Amino acid sequence: MMDPSPTNSVNGFYSFLTRGIDDLERVFLSTNFMSIQFLQRVLSLLRSFHSQLTLLVQKLHLPVGEKWLDEYMDESSKLWEACHVLKSGISGMENYYSAGLNIAASLDSHGHLSPQLSRQVIRAISGCRREAVGLEEENRAMMETRIQPLSLRLDEKVSIESKLNGFNGFRGVLYAMRNVSSLLLMILLCGLVYCWPESNFLRGGYEGCLLFGSAFMISTARLQQRVAAEINQINGRPGILLYEFRRSKVAMDELRGELERRCSQGVAVADWESEVGIGERVENLRGCFGMLRSGAENIIGQLDDFFDEIVEGRKKLLDFCSHR
């Protein structure tokens, strides 16, 4: 997680947002598109922003019982719901990566690769691909029913500056947090759950949405444009964009292609591990699915910790108001 620096003021919080988004952009440029490594950083940044917002609220001397608390609770509720969709989406990958790892394990238990075993593995690969298709269909439906109602997008209808200065600047902070959180959540959802061309995110709906030329919105818009440009370059139908998920499907196709070629020739392999074509493809498949499993488990752990932080933040502010 990003090192927390003190955000004792509204301007300090805006600087913290800007620094975090700029750091994330550097990670984006240095890692594979929508990789586990990048998405872990996105989630860590979202958690850092949330914790710093909670700390800032306690320093702004906000009036008890005013609308600011309702607005904070509404935003944290949206965050809670979106993160539960993320957890559901990535938890749903378990059957898929388990099936993929079982394919490699089934080959490990047979030193001799007969045409019959090759056909069995090809059928297992087809079953694993069906798991992937079913997962993406379930995730698409979940995005439509649970995420679209949350309206995760940058707000282009900027309120007048005096209104954003309300509650000692907290309304402006909440506006900034809402917009940055929307971007980070949509990146996570596109990577881990489902992405489709009709979304505002892909149409570049954040362009030109610069709040009074503020640095954090410039950084946010730039990151959004970079991610959207990469998404638009990916060929094929929409779906889960996670790099390790896409690589695992390629690894299966490569192994299936090699097995089909050998089956068509009626070739039996006495020791498949010594065969460069087969051995390399099995190792690649094992590695891809192993990375997918460990990455999914890591992100689920991060999300569980984040749920605890959201609950603690809400409780802290309620206690803060009741004891003043």
Secondary structure in CASP SS format (residue, H / E / C, confidence):
PFRMAT SS
TARGET T0000
AUTHOR 0000-0000-0000
METHOD secondary structure of the structure
MODEL  1
M C 1.00
M C 1.00
D C 1.00
P C 1.00
S C 1.00
P C 1.00
T C 1.00
N C 1.00
S C 1.00
V H 1.00
N H 1.00
G H 1.00
F H 1.00
Y H 1.00
S H 1.00
F H 1.00
L H 1.00
T H 1.00
R H 1.00
G H 1.00
I H 1.00
D H 1.00
D H 1.00
L H 1.00
E H 1.00
R H 1.00
V H 1.00
F H 1.00
L H 1.00
S H 1.00
T C 1.00
N C 1.00
F C 1.00
M C 1.00
S C 1.00
I H 1.00
Q H 1.00
F H 1.00
L H 1.00
Q H 1.00
R H 1.00
V H 1.00
L H 1.00
S H 1.00
L H 1.00
L H 1.00
R H 1.00
S H 1.00
F H 1.00
H H 1.00
S H 1.00
Q H 1.00
L H 1.00
T H 1.00
L H 1.00
L H 1.00
V H 1.00
Q C 1.00
K C 1.00
L C 1.00
H C 1.00
L C 1.00
P C 1.00
V C 1.00
G C 1.00
E C 1.00
K H 1.00
W H 1.00
L H 1.00
D H 1.00
E H 1.00
Y H 1.00
M H 1.00
D H 1.00
E H 1.00
S H 1.00
S H 1.00
K H 1.00
L H 1.00
W H 1.00
E H 1.00
A H 1.00
C H 1.00
H H 1.00
V H 1.00
L H 1.00
K H 1.00
S H 1.00
G H 1.00
I H 1.00
S H 1.00
G C 1.00
M C 1.00
E H 1.00
N H 1.00
Y H 1.00
Y H 1.00
S H 1.00
A H 1.00
G H 1.00
L H 1.00
N H 1.00
I H 1.00
A H 1.00
A H 1.00
S H 1.00
L H 1.00
D H 1.00
S C 1.00
H C 1.00
G C 1.00
H C 1.00
L E 1.00
S C 1.00
P H 1.00
Q H 1.00
L H 1.00
S H 1.00
R H 1.00
Q H 1.00
V H 1.00
I H 1.00
R H 1.00
A H 1.00
I H 1.00
S H 1.00
G H 1.00
C H 1.00
R H 1.00
R H 1.00
E H 1.00
A H 1.00
V H 1.00
G H 1.00
L H 1.00
E H 1.00
E H 1.00
E H 1.00
N H 1.00
R H 1.00
A H 1.00
M H 1.00
M H 1.00
E H 1.00
T H 1.00
R H 1.00
I H 1.00
Q H 1.00
P H 1.00
L H 1.00
S C 1.00
L C 1.00
R C 1.00
L C 1.00
D C 1.00
E C 1.00
K C 1.00
V C 1.00
S C 1.00
I C 1.00
E H 1.00
S H 1.00
K H 1.00
L H 1.00
N C 1.00
G C 1.00
F C 1.00
N C 1.00
G C 1.00
F H 1.00
R H 1.00
G H 1.00
V H 1.00
L H 1.00
Y H 1.00
A H 1.00
M H 1.00
R H 1.00
N H 1.00
V H 1.00
S H 1.00
S H 1.00
L H 1.00
L H 1.00
L H 1.00
M H 1.00
I H 1.00
L H 1.00
L H 1.00
C H 1.00
G H 1.00
L H 1.00
V C 1.00
Y C 1.00
C E 1.00
W C 1.00
P C 1.00
E C 1.00
S C 1.00
N C 1.00
F C 1.00
L C 1.00
R C 1.00
G C 1.00
G C 1.00
Y C 1.00
E C 1.00
G C 1.00
C C 1.00
L C 1.00
L C 1.00
F C 1.00
G C 1.00
S C 1.00
A H 1.00
F H 1.00
M H 1.00
I H 1.00
S H 1.00
T H 1.00
A H 1.00
R H 1.00
L H 1.00
Q H 1.00
Q H 1.00
R H 1.00
V H 1.00
A H 1.00
A H 1.00
E H 1.00
I H 1.00
N H 1.00
Q H 1.00
I C 1.00
N C 1.00
G C 1.00
R C 1.00
P C 1.00
G E 1.00
I C 1.00
L C 1.00
L C 1.00
Y H 1.00
E H 1.00
F H 1.00
R H 1.00
R H 1.00
S H 1.00
K H 1.00
V H 1.00
A H 1.00
M H 1.00
D H 1.00
E H 1.00
L H 1.00
R H 1.00
G H 1.00
E H 1.00
L H 1.00
E H 1.00
R H 1.00
R H 1.00
C H 1.00
S H 1.00
Q H 1.00
G C 1.00
V C 1.00
A C 1.00
V E 1.00
A C 1.00
D C 1.00
W H 1.00
E H 1.00
S H 1.00
E C 1.00
V H 1.00
G H 1.00
I H 1.00
G H 1.00
E H 1.00
R H 1.00
V H 1.00
E H 1.00
N H 1.00
L H 1.00
R H 1.00
G H 1.00
C H 1.00
F H 1.00
G H 1.00
M H 1.00
L H 1.00
R H 1.00
S H 1.00
G H 1.00
A H 1.00
E H 1.00
N H 1.00
I H 1.00
I H 1.00
G H 1.00
Q H 1.00
L H 1.00
D H 1.00
D H 1.00
F H 1.00
F H 1.00
D H 1.00
E H 1.00
I H 1.00
V H 1.00
E H 1.00
G H 1.00
R H 1.00
K H 1.00
K H 1.00
L H 1.00
L H 1.00
D H 1.00
F H 1.00
C H 1.00
S H 1.00
H C 1.00
R C 1.00
END
